[in-house]
Amino acid sequence: MNKLSWLQKNLIFSIPLTMILALIYGSFSEVSYLKNLIIPLTFLMVLPMMITLPIRKVFEGGDMKVQFVTQFLNFAITPFIAFAIGLAFFSDNKYLALGLLLTGLLPTSGMTISWTGMAKGNMAAAIKMTIFGLLLGSLLTPLYINQLMGAEVEIEMIKIIQQITIIIIIPLILGHLIQRTLIRRYGMAHYQEKLKNQFTPISTLGVLGIVFVAMALKAKTIFHDPFLLVNIFIPLLLLYVSNFIISTVIGKLFFNREDAIALLYGSVMRNLSIALAIAMTAFGEEGSDIALVISLGYVIQVQMGAWVVKFTEQIYGKAEAPIAEQFIHEGIFSLHQSDTLQQAIHLLSEEKIHSLAVLDQHEKITGILTLKQALNLVAEEKSMQTLLSSLTLIKPTLMDIQQPIALVAKEMKRTHNYKVLITNKKGQIEGVISSIDILEFLNASIDK
């Protein structure tokens, strides 16, 4: 898993390296058998992505303006820019033009949320943009392809719809069910801290696999025409730069810093993984031409995402003081008053945590039991079967999700309670922030 994590965190290197290896392998080997790997690799790529998608965030309001503008750019502007550039540069190869169109049709990458967070943008808005873009893209893509390219290339609408159902809709439903099952079985805190991050590297393996297949299948064509990659790269770069300029200008004119950053990553970044899967499964032999365009898109997209993070302050100005929402770990490790000291010690040990919440029968927090308290009770030879309801617990520190992190730190100092529970707008417990989270943030800021 460590190697997979490295690949995922270093896409800037791993994707070009995969493409080079695929070109070498494909130029010297018979690679037609690789087509059999497309469907398995597609599921390996898409399903883990869907398992980690926080669909519940869609129902949180408060940012409809930026959501509307983002999807307007995604489906009323970008596809037509991609279509126009494709016709201008690929008049002699309509499937390459279709590849550019497909790149422009499916918004938000798997890294949209992460990049928005790293740039200190509105992550809640970015999450909704990712989900809305995915759903709208799955509905509109067949219509756009048919209307814009139907006269140029042979389009089987039923086949495209079928593949989108297999590639997006089924994994989305299955992923959500798996996510709910994991949360119900292990709790939100364990899912967020221990399980969620295990899926992204697996998805990256699927991405690299699909890129390898796509490039290997086209290797002989590329070596026969070495300028083909350059000819594809230029219009792709033009598409990304055009989107970047439009999104940046609109964001700076009409939105605050956080929403503008979310708008940028929600509209410029494309879901190349889904586009690649559709290309390789819905268009037969010509799918490798389409996939070649999309595969090169990874090179530009990863670079652009990383460089925008690096120069965020120069583009959008300095961020305001960080707030609790940027640090929160969703969910809390908890037991009920009817549970025992033995169960509490087991949970503290199993999860390697320093405290847990104790809930009443109505799921309301009655107090906090710390590791230090538990050790003191053991030293006092307290019975392991002692109910948590009979223990003297620490009063929980509750703070609003919009509070500046400096106030959270001051409250930790005042109460000597270095784990604070964070509440949302409705007063419900959303998650937790520890002193370690704040220190890690400060250390990362210094390194940057």
Contacts in CASP RR format, 6 or more apart in sequence:
PFRMAT RR
TARGET T0000
AUTHOR 0000-0000-0000
METHOD contacts of the structure
MODEL  1
MNKLSWLQKNLIFSIPLTMILALIYGSFSEVSYLKNLIIPLTFLMVLPMM
ITLPIRKVFEGGDMKVQFVTQFLNFAITPFIAFAIGLAFFSDNKYLALGL
LLTGLLPTSGMTISWTGMAKGNMAAAIKMTIFGLLLGSLLTPLYINQLMG
AEVEIEMIKIIQQITIIIIIPLILGHLIQRTLIRRYGMAHYQEKLKNQFT
PISTLGVLGIVFVAMALKAKTIFHDPFLLVNIFIPLLLLYVSNFIISTVI
GKLFFNREDAIALLYGSVMRNLSIALAIAMTAFGEEGSDIALVISLGYVI
QVQMGAWVVKFTEQIYGKAEAPIAEQFIHEGIFSLHQSDTLQQAIHLLSE
EKIHSLAVLDQHEKITGILTLKQALNLVAEEKSMQTLLSSLTLIKPTLMD
IQQPIALVAKEMKRTHNYKVLITNKKGQIEGVISSIDILEFLNASIDK
1 198 0 8 1.000
1 201 0 8 1.000
4 201 0 8 1.000
4 202 0 8 1.000
4 204 0 8 1.000
4 205 0 8 1.000
5 201 0 8 1.000
6 14 0 8 1.000
7 14 0 8 1.000
7 201 0 8 1.000
7 204 0 8 1.000
7 205 0 8 1.000
7 208 0 8 1.000
8 14 0 8 1.000
8 200 0 8 1.000
8 201 0 8 1.000
8 203 0 8 1.000
8 204 0 8 1.000
11 111 0 8 1.000
11 204 0 8 1.000
11 298 0 8 1.000
11 302 0 8 1.000
12 302 0 8 1.000
12 303 0 8 1.000
12 306 0 8 1.000
14 204 0 8 1.000
14 208 0 8 1.000
15 207 0 8 1.000
15 208 0 8 1.000
15 211 0 8 1.000
15 298 0 8 1.000
15 299 0 8 1.000
15 302 0 8 1.000
16 299 0 8 1.000
18 208 0 8 1.000
18 209 0 8 1.000
18 211 0 8 1.000
18 212 0 8 1.000
18 215 0 8 1.000
19 211 0 8 1.000
19 212 0 8 1.000
19 215 0 8 1.000
19 295 0 8 1.000
19 299 0 8 1.000
21 212 0 8 1.000
22 211 0 8 1.000
22 212 0 8 1.000
22 213 0 8 1.000
22 214 0 8 1.000
22 215 0 8 1.000
22 216 0 8 1.000
22 219 0 8 1.000
23 215 0 8 1.000
23 216 0 8 1.000
23 219 0 8 1.000
23 222 0 8 1.000
23 223 0 8 1.000
24 219 0 8 1.000
25 31 0 8 1.000
25 212 0 8 1.000
25 216 0 8 1.000
25 219 0 8 1.000
26 215 0 8 1.000
26 216 0 8 1.000
26 217 0 8 1.000
26 219 0 8 1.000
26 220 0 8 1.000
27 219 0 8 1.000
27 220 0 8 1.000
27 223 0 8 1.000
29 216 0 8 1.000
31 216 0 8 1.000
31 217 0 8 1.000
31 219 0 8 1.000
32 217 0 8 1.000
34 212 0 8 1.000
34 213 0 8 1.000
34 216 0 8 1.000
34 217 0 8 1.000
35 213 0 8 1.000
35 217 0 8 1.000
37 209 0 8 1.000
37 213 0 8 1.000
38 210 0 8 1.000
38 213 0 8 1.000
38 277 0 8 1.000
38 280 0 8 1.000
38 281 0 8 1.000
39 281 0 8 1.000
41 206 0 8 1.000
41 209 0 8 1.000
41 210 0 8 1.000
41 213 0 8 1.000
42 167 0 8 1.000
42 206 0 8 1.000
42 210 0 8 1.000
42 277 0 8 1.000
42 280 0 8 1.000
42 281 0 8 1.000
43 171 0 8 1.000
44 202 0 8 1.000
44 203 0 8 1.000
44 205 0 8 1.000
44 206 0 8 1.000
45 203 0 8 1.000
45 205 0 8 1.000
45 206 0 8 1.000
45 207 0 8 1.000
45 209 0 8 1.000
45 210 0 8 1.000
45 273 0 8 1.000
45 277 0 8 1.000
46 167 0 8 1.000
46 168 0 8 1.000
46 171 0 8 1.000
46 203 0 8 1.000
46 273 0 8 1.000
46 274 0 8 1.000
46 277 0 8 1.000
47 171 0 8 1.000
47 174 0 8 1.000
47 175 0 8 1.000
47 203 0 8 1.000
48 199 0 8 1.000
48 200 0 8 1.000
48 202 0 8 1.000
48 203 0 8 1.000
49 110 0 8 1.000
49 171 0 8 1.000
49 199 0 8 1.000
49 200 0 8 1.000
49 203 0 8 1.000
49 273 0 8 1.000
50 171 0 8 1.000
50 172 0 8 1.000
50 174 0 8 1.000
50 175 0 8 1.000
50 176 0 8 1.000
51 175 0 8 1.000
51 176 0 8 1.000
51 178 0 8 1.000
51 179 0 8 1.000
51 182 0 8 1.000
51 199 0 8 1.000
52 179 0 8 1.000
52 196 0 8 1.000
52 199 0 8 1.000
52 200 0 8 1.000
53 130 0 8 1.000
53 131 0 8 1.000
53 134 0 8 1.000
53 172 0 8 1.000
53 175 0 8 1.000
53 176 0 8 1.000
53 179 0 8 1.000
54 127 0 8 1.000
55 131 0 8 1.000
55 176 0 8 1.000
57 124 0 8 1.000
57 127 0 8 1.000
57 128 0 8 1.000
57 131 0 8 1.000
58 128 0 8 1.000
58 131 0 8 1.000
58 132 0 8 1.000
60 124 0 8 1.000
60 128 0 8 1.000
63 122 0 8 1.000
63 124 0 8 1.000
63 125 0 8 1.000
63 128 0 8 1.000
63 259 0 8 1.000
65 255 0 8 1.000
66 122 0 8 1.000
66 125 0 8 1.000
66 255 0 8 1.000
66 259 0 8 1.000
66 262 0 8 1.000
66 263 0 8 1.000
67 125 0 8 1.000
67 128 0 8 1.000
67 129 0 8 1.000
67 132 0 8 1.000
69 250 0 8 1.000
69 254 0 8 1.000
69 255 0 8 1.000
69 263 0 8 1.000
70 107 0 8 1.000
70 129 0 8 1.000
70 132 0 8 1.000
70 262 0 8 1.000
70 263 0 8 1.000
70 266 0 8 1.000
70 267 0 8 1.000
71 107 0 8 1.000
71 129 0 8 1.000
71 132 0 8 1.000
71 133 0 8 1.000
71 136 0 8 1.000
73 243 0 8 1.000
73 246 0 8 1.000
73 247 0 8 1.000
73 250 0 8 1.000
73 263 0 8 1.000
73 267 0 8 1.000
74 107 0 8 1.000
74 133 0 8 1.000
74 136 0 8 1.000
74 266 0 8 1.000
74 267 0 8 1.000
75 107 0 8 1.000
75 136 0 8 1.000
75 137 0 8 1.000
75 140 0 8 1.000
77 246 0 8 1.000
78 104 0 8 1.000
78 105 0 8 1.000
78 107 0 8 1.000
78 239 0 8 1.000
78 243 0 8 1.000
78 267 0 8 1.000
79 101 0 8 1.000
79 104 0 8 1.000
79 105 0 8 1.000
79 144 0 8 1.000
79 148 0 8 1.000
81 104 0 8 1.000
81 239 0 8 1.000
81 242 0 8 1.000
81 243 0 8 1.000
82 100 0 8 1.000
82 101 0 8 1.000
82 103 0 8 1.000
82 104 0 8 1.000
82 105 0 8 1.000
82 239 0 8 1.000
83 97 0 8 1.000
83 100 0 8 1.000
83 101 0 8 1.000
83 148 0 8 1.000
83 149 0 8 1.000
85 100 0 8 1.000
85 235 0 8 1.000
85 238 0 8 1.000
85 239 0 8 1.000
85 242 0 8 1.000
86 96 0 8 1.000
86 97 0 8 1.000
86 100 0 8 1.000
86 101 0 8 1.000
86 235 0 8 1.000
87 97 0 8 1.000
88 235 0 8 1.000
89 96 0 8 1.000
89 97 0 8 1.000
89 100 0 8 1.000
89 231 0 8 1.000
89 234 0 8 1.000
89 235 0 8 1.000
90 96 0 8 1.000
90 97 0 8 1.000
90 100 0 8 1.000
90 235 0 8 1.000
91 97 0 8 1.000
93 289 0 8 1.000
94 149 0 8 1.000
94 152 0 8 1.000
94 153 0 8 1.000
95 153 0 8 1.000
95 283 0 8 1.000
95 286 0 8 1.000
95 287 0 8 1.000
95 289 0 8 1.000
95 290 0 8 1.000
96 232 0 8 1.000
96 289 0 8 1.000
96 290 0 8 1.000
96 292 0 8 1.000
96 293 0 8 1.000
97 149 0 8 1.000
97 152 0 8 1.000
98 145 0 8 1.000
98 149 0 8 1.000
98 152 0 8 1.000
98 153 0 8 1.000
98 283 0 8 1.000
98 290 0 8 1.000
99 275 0 8 1.000
99 279 0 8 1.000
99 289 0 8 1.000
99 290 0 8 1.000
99 291 0 8 1.000
99 293 0 8 1.000
99 294 0 8 1.000
100 235 0 8 1.000
100 236 0 8 1.000
100 239 0 8 1.000
100 293 0 8 1.000
101 144 0 8 1.000
101 145 0 8 1.000
101 148 0 8 1.000
101 149 0 8 1.000
102 141 0 8 1.000
102 145 0 8 1.000
102 275 0 8 1.000
102 278 0 8 1.000
102 279 0 8 1.000
102 290 0 8 1.000
102 293 0 8 1.000
102 294 0 8 1.000
103 236 0 8 1.000
103 239 0 8 1.000
103 270 0 8 1.000
103 272 0 8 1.000
103 275 0 8 1.000
103 293 0 8 1.000
103 294 0 8 1.000
103 297 0 8 1.000
104 239 0 8 1.000
104 270 0 8 1.000
104 275 0 8 1.000
105 137 0 8 1.000
105 140 0 8 1.000
105 141 0 8 1.000
105 144 0 8 1.000
105 145 0 8 1.000
105 275 0 8 1.000
106 133 0 8 1.000
106 134 0 8 1.000
106 137 0 8 1.000
106 141 0 8 1.000
106 270 0 8 1.000
106 271 0 8 1.000
106 272 0 8 1.000
106 274 0 8 1.000
106 275 0 8 1.000
106 278 0 8 1.000
107 129 0 8 1.000
107 133 0 8 1.000
107 137 0 8 1.000
107 266 0 8 1.000
107 267 0 8 1.000
107 269 0 8 1.000
107 270 0 8 1.000
107 271 0 8 1.000
108 129 0 8 1.000
108 130 0 8 1.000
108 133 0 8 1.000
108 134 0 8 1.000
108 265 0 8 1.000
108 266 0 8 1.000
108 269 0 8 1.000
108 270 0 8 1.000
108 271 0 8 1.000
109 269 0 8 1.000
109 270 0 8 1.000
109 271 0 8 1.000
109 272 0 8 1.000
109 273 0 8 1.000
109 301 0 8 1.000
110 130 0 8 1.000
110 203 0 8 1.000
110 269 0 8 1.000
110 271 0 8 1.000
110 273 0 8 1.000
111 269 0 8 1.000
111 302 0 8 1.000
111 305 0 8 1.000
112 126 0 8 1.000
112 129 0 8 1.000
112 130 0 8 1.000
112 265 0 8 1.000
112 266 0 8 1.000
112 269 0 8 1.000
113 123 0 8 1.000
113 126 0 8 1.000
113 127 0 8 1.000
113 130 0 8 1.000
115 265 0 8 1.000
115 269 0 8 1.000
115 305 0 8 1.000
115 308 0 8 1.000
115 309 0 8 1.000
116 122 0 8 1.000
116 123 0 8 1.000
116 125 0 8 1.000
116 126 0 8 1.000
116 261 0 8 1.000
116 262 0 8 1.000
116 265 0 8 1.000
116 266 0 8 1.000
117 123 0 8 1.000
117 126 0 8 1.000
117 326 0 8 1.000
118 309 0 8 1.000
119 261 0 8 1.000
119 265 0 8 1.000
119 308 0 8 1.000
119 309 0 8 1.000
119 312 0 8 1.000
119 316 0 8 1.000
120 258 0 8 1.000
120 261 0 8 1.000
120 312 0 8 1.000
120 319 0 8 1.000
120 322 0 8 1.000
120 326 0 8 1.000
121 257 0 8 1.000
121 258 0 8 1.000
121 259 0 8 1.000
121 261 0 8 1.000
121 262 0 8 1.000
121 319 0 8 1.000
122 258 0 8 1.000
122 259 0 8 1.000
122 261 0 8 1.000
122 262 0 8 1.000
123 262 0 8 1.000
123 325 0 8 1.000
123 326 0 8 1.000
124 325 0 8 1.000
125 258 0 8 1.000
125 259 0 8 1.000
125 262 0 8 1.000
126 262 0 8 1.000
126 265 0 8 1.000
126 266 0 8 1.000
129 262 0 8 1.000
129 265 0 8 1.000
129 266 0 8 1.000
129 267 0 8 1.000
130 266 0 8 1.000
133 271 0 8 1.000
134 168 0 8 1.000
134 172 0 8 1.000
134 271 0 8 1.000
134 274 0 8 1.000
138 164 0 8 1.000
138 168 0 8 1.000
138 169 0 8 1.000
141 160 0 8 1.000
141 164 0 8 1.000
141 278 0 8 1.000
142 157 0 8 1.000
142 160 0 8 1.000
142 161 0 8 1.000
142 164 0 8 1.000
145 155 0 8 1.000
145 160 0 8 1.000
146 155 0 8 1.000
146 157 0 8 1.000
146 160 0 8 1.000
149 155 0 8 1.000
153 286 0 8 1.000
156 282 0 8 1.000
159 282 0 8 1.000
160 278 0 8 1.000
160 282 0 8 1.000
162 282 0 8 1.000
163 277 0 8 1.000
163 278 0 8 1.000
163 281 0 8 1.000
163 282 0 8 1.000
164 278 0 8 1.000
164 282 0 8 1.000
166 281 0 8 1.000
167 274 0 8 1.000
167 277 0 8 1.000
167 278 0 8 1.000
167 281 0 8 1.000
168 274 0 8 1.000
179 191 0 8 1.000
182 191 0 8 1.000
182 195 0 8 1.000
183 191 0 8 1.000
186 194 0 8 1.000
186 195 0 8 1.000
187 331 0 8 1.000
188 330 0 8 1.000
188 331 0 8 1.000
188 332 0 8 1.000
189 329 0 8 1.000
189 330 0 8 1.000
189 331 0 8 1.000
189 332 0 8 1.000
189 333 0 8 1.000
189 334 0 8 1.000
189 351 0 8 1.000
189 431 0 8 1.000
189 432 0 8 1.000
190 333 0 8 1.000
190 351 0 8 1.000
192 329 0 8 1.000
192 330 0 8 1.000
192 331 0 8 1.000
193 329 0 8 1.000
193 351 0 8 1.000
194 351 0 8 1.000
203 273 0 8 1.000
207 273 0 8 1.000
207 276 0 8 1.000
207 298 0 8 1.000
210 273 0 8 1.000
210 276 0 8 1.000
210 277 0 8 1.000
210 280 0 8 1.000
210 291 0 8 1.000
211 276 0 8 1.000
211 295 0 8 1.000
211 298 0 8 1.000
213 280 0 8 1.000
214 276 0 8 1.000
214 279 0 8 1.000
214 280 0 8 1.000
214 288 0 8 1.000
214 291 0 8 1.000
214 292 0 8 1.000
214 294 0 8 1.000
214 295 0 8 1.000
215 222 0 8 1.000
215 292 0 8 1.000
215 295 0 8 1.000
217 288 0 8 1.000
217 291 0 8 1.000
218 288 0 8 1.000
218 289 0 8 1.000
218 291 0 8 1.000
218 292 0 8 1.000
221 228 0 8 1.000
222 228 0 8 1.000
222 229 0 8 1.000
222 292 0 8 1.000
228 292 0 8 1.000
229 296 0 8 1.000
232 292 0 8 1.000
232 293 0 8 1.000
232 296 0 8 1.000
233 296 0 8 1.000
233 299 0 8 1.000
233 300 0 8 1.000
236 293 0 8 1.000
236 296 0 8 1.000
236 297 0 8 1.000
236 300 0 8 1.000
237 300 0 8 1.000
240 268 0 8 1.000
240 297 0 8 1.000
240 300 0 8 1.000
240 301 0 8 1.000
240 304 0 8 1.000
243 267 0 8 1.000
243 268 0 8 1.000
244 264 0 8 1.000
244 268 0 8 1.000
244 304 0 8 1.000
244 308 0 8 1.000
247 263 0 8 1.000
247 264 0 8 1.000
247 266 0 8 1.000
247 267 0 8 1.000
247 268 0 8 1.000
248 260 0 8 1.000
248 264 0 8 1.000
248 315 0 8 1.000
250 263 0 8 1.000
251 259 0 8 1.000
251 260 0 8 1.000
251 263 0 8 1.000
251 264 0 8 1.000
252 260 0 8 1.000
252 316 0 8 1.000
255 263 0 8 1.000
257 316 0 8 1.000
257 317 0 8 1.000
257 319 0 8 1.000
257 320 0 8 1.000
258 319 0 8 1.000
260 316 0 8 1.000
261 312 0 8 1.000
261 316 0 8 1.000
264 308 0 8 1.000
265 305 0 8 1.000
265 308 0 8 1.000
268 304 0 8 1.000
269 301 0 8 1.000
269 305 0 8 1.000
270 297 0 8 1.000
270 301 0 8 1.000
272 294 0 8 1.000
272 295 0 8 1.000
272 297 0 8 1.000
272 298 0 8 1.000
272 301 0 8 1.000
275 294 0 8 1.000
276 291 0 8 1.000
276 294 0 8 1.000
276 295 0 8 1.000
279 287 0 8 1.000
279 290 0 8 1.000
279 291 0 8 1.000
279 294 0 8 1.000
280 287 0 8 1.000
280 288 0 8 1.000
280 291 0 8 1.000
283 290 0 8 1.000
308 315 0 8 1.000
312 319 0 8 1.000
313 319 0 8 1.000
321 404 0 8 1.000
321 405 0 8 1.000
321 406 0 8 1.000
322 404 0 8 1.000
322 405 0 8 1.000
322 441 0 8 1.000
323 401 0 8 1.000
323 402 0 8 1.000
323 403 0 8 1.000
323 404 0 8 1.000
323 405 0 8 1.000
324 399 0 8 1.000
324 400 0 8 1.000
324 401 0 8 1.000
324 402 0 8 1.000
324 403 0 8 1.000
324 404 0 8 1.000
324 405 0 8 1.000
324 408 0 8 1.000
324 420 0 8 1.000
324 422 0 8 1.000
324 433 0 8 1.000
325 401 0 8 1.000
325 402 0 8 1.000
325 422 0 8 1.000
326 405 0 8 1.000
326 441 0 8 1.000
327 405 0 8 1.000
327 408 0 8 1.000
327 433 0 8 1.000
327 437 0 8 1.000
327 438 0 8 1.000
327 441 0 8 1.000
328 401 0 8 1.000
328 422 0 8 1.000
328 430 0 8 1.000
328 431 0 8 1.000
328 432 0 8 1.000
328 433 0 8 1.000
329 431 0 8 1.000
329 432 0 8 1.000
329 433 0 8 1.000
329 434 0 8 1.000
329 437 0 8 1.000
330 430 0 8 1.000
330 431 0 8 1.000
331 429 0 8 1.000
331 430 0 8 1.000
331 431 0 8 1.000
331 432 0 8 1.000
332 356 0 8 1.000
332 357 0 8 1.000
332 421 0 8 1.000
332 429 0 8 1.000
332 431 0 8 1.000
332 432 0 8 1.000
333 347 0 8 1.000
333 351 0 8 1.000
333 353 0 8 1.000
333 356 0 8 1.000
333 357 0 8 1.000
334 356 0 8 1.000
334 357 0 8 1.000
334 358 0 8 1.000
334 359 0 8 1.000
334 365 0 8 1.000
335 343 0 8 1.000
335 344 0 8 1.000
335 347 0 8 1.000
335 356 0 8 1.000
335 357 0 8 1.000
335 358 0 8 1.000
335 359 0 8 1.000
335 388 0 8 1.000
336 358 0 8 1.000
336 359 0 8 1.000
336 360 0 8 1.000
336 361 0 8 1.000
336 388 0 8 1.000
337 358 0 8 1.000
337 359 0 8 1.000
337 360 0 8 1.000
337 361 0 8 1.000
337 366 0 8 1.000
337 387 0 8 1.000
337 388 0 8 1.000
337 389 0 8 1.000
338 361 0 8 1.000
338 387 0 8 1.000
338 388 0 8 1.000
338 389 0 8 1.000
339 358 0 8 1.000
339 387 0 8 1.000
339 388 0 8 1.000
340 384 0 8 1.000
340 385 0 8 1.000
340 386 0 8 1.000
340 387 0 8 1.000
340 388 0 8 1.000
341 374 0 8 1.000
341 377 0 8 1.000
341 382 0 8 1.000
341 383 0 8 1.000
341 384 0 8 1.000
341 385 0 8 1.000
341 386 0 8 1.000
341 387 0 8 1.000
341 388 0 8 1.000
341 391 0 8 1.000
342 384 0 8 1.000
342 385 0 8 1.000
344 356 0 8 1.000
344 369 0 8 1.000
344 374 0 8 1.000
344 388 0 8 1.000
345 374 0 8 1.000
345 378 0 8 1.000
345 384 0 8 1.000
347 353 0 8 1.000
347 356 0 8 1.000
348 354 0 8 1.000
348 355 0 8 1.000
348 356 0 8 1.000
348 371 0 8 1.000
348 374 0 8 1.000
353 371 0 8 1.000
354 370 0 8 1.000
354 371 0 8 1.000
354 372 0 8 1.000
354 419 0 8 1.000
354 434 0 8 1.000
355 368 0 8 1.000
355 369 0 8 1.000
355 370 0 8 1.000
355 371 0 8 1.000
355 394 0 8 1.000
355 419 0 8 1.000
356 368 0 8 1.000
356 369 0 8 1.000
357 365 0 8 1.000
357 367 0 8 1.000
357 368 0 8 1.000
357 396 0 8 1.000
357 421 0 8 1.000
358 365 0 8 1.000
358 366 0 8 1.000
358 367 0 8 1.000
358 368 0 8 1.000
358 369 0 8 1.000
358 388 0 8 1.000
358 389 0 8 1.000
358 391 0 8 1.000
358 393 0 8 1.000
359 365 0 8 1.000
359 366 0 8 1.000
360 366 0 8 1.000
365 396 0 8 1.000
365 421 0 8 1.000
365 429 0 8 1.000
366 389 0 8 1.000
366 393 0 8 1.000
367 393 0 8 1.000
367 394 0 8 1.000
367 395 0 8 1.000
367 396 0 8 1.000
368 393 0 8 1.000
368 394 0 8 1.000
368 395 0 8 1.000
368 396 0 8 1.000
368 417 0 8 1.000
368 419 0 8 1.000
369 388 0 8 1.000
369 391 0 8 1.000
369 393 0 8 1.000
369 394 0 8 1.000
370 394 0 8 1.000
373 391 0 8 1.000
373 393 0 8 1.000
373 394 0 8 1.000
377 386 0 8 1.000
377 391 0 8 1.000
394 417 0 8 1.000
396 417 0 8 1.000
396 421 0 8 1.000
397 411 0 8 1.000
397 412 0 8 1.000
397 415 0 8 1.000
397 417 0 8 1.000
397 419 0 8 1.000
397 420 0 8 1.000
397 421 0 8 1.000
398 420 0 8 1.000
398 421 0 8 1.000
398 422 0 8 1.000
398 423 0 8 1.000
398 429 0 8 1.000
399 407 0 8 1.000
399 408 0 8 1.000
399 411 0 8 1.000
399 420 0 8 1.000
399 421 0 8 1.000
399 422 0 8 1.000
399 423 0 8 1.000
400 422 0 8 1.000
400 423 0 8 1.000
400 427 0 8 1.000
401 422 0 8 1.000
401 423 0 8 1.000
401 424 0 8 1.000
401 425 0 8 1.000
401 430 0 8 1.000
405 433 0 8 1.000
405 438 0 8 1.000
405 441 0 8 1.000
408 420 0 8 1.000
408 433 0 8 1.000
408 438 0 8 1.000
409 435 0 8 1.000
409 438 0 8 1.000
411 420 0 8 1.000
412 418 0 8 1.000
412 420 0 8 1.000
412 435 0 8 1.000
418 434 0 8 1.000
418 435 0 8 1.000
419 432 0 8 1.000
419 433 0 8 1.000
419 434 0 8 1.000
419 435 0 8 1.000
420 432 0 8 1.000
420 433 0 8 1.000
420 434 0 8 1.000
421 429 0 8 1.000
421 431 0 8 1.000
421 432 0 8 1.000
422 429 0 8 1.000
422 430 0 8 1.000
422 431 0 8 1.000
422 432 0 8 1.000
422 433 0 8 1.000
423 429 0 8 1.000
423 430 0 8 1.000
424 430 0 8 1.000
END
